[in-house]
Amino acid sequence: MSSRPSIRLNHAGFHVFDIERMVDFFTSVYGLHVTDRGIAGETGEIVFLCADPRDHHQLVLYEGRTSRQGVHYNHMSFEVNDLDRLREIYRALQDYPGVTGIHTMNHGVSWAVYCHDPEGNRTEAFVDTPWYVNQPYYADNLDLS
């Protein structure tokens, strides 16, 4: 097995229909902090969010999405430190308006909760496990109670 790569996903940026709703979703459910805001040319407002407010951003939301067509990404994933934090996110998703498709999964190497955010984008929160399991490995309905 090789060492961990020196390159990691740094941030993701998405055009959204309702920027304030999406800011509320990512701050309320995932605990991200708004680190910066501004106007992005002619498209409108841009908001930067990050788990660590000392960093500038991990997620960028752009106002001005006009169509559900053309979205071709699979999901955005947030790594959490422990199972308790994963459970907190799972509970927050249950109560958040507009969230759909909430499901949990055991990947062997990680435990995860997936959902579609209020605008239909797929998100994941996961915690690593101490085991190595060949992928893909999917076991649905992980009990996070």
Buried (B, 14 or more C-beta within 10 A) or exposed (E): EEEEEEEEEEBBEBBBBBBEBBBBBBBEBBBBBBBEEEEBEEEEBBBBBBBEEEEEBBBBBBBBBEEEEEEEEEEBBBBBEEEEBBBBBBBBBEEBEEBEEEEBBBBBBBBBBBBBBBBEBBBBBBBEBEEEEEEEEEEEEBEBE
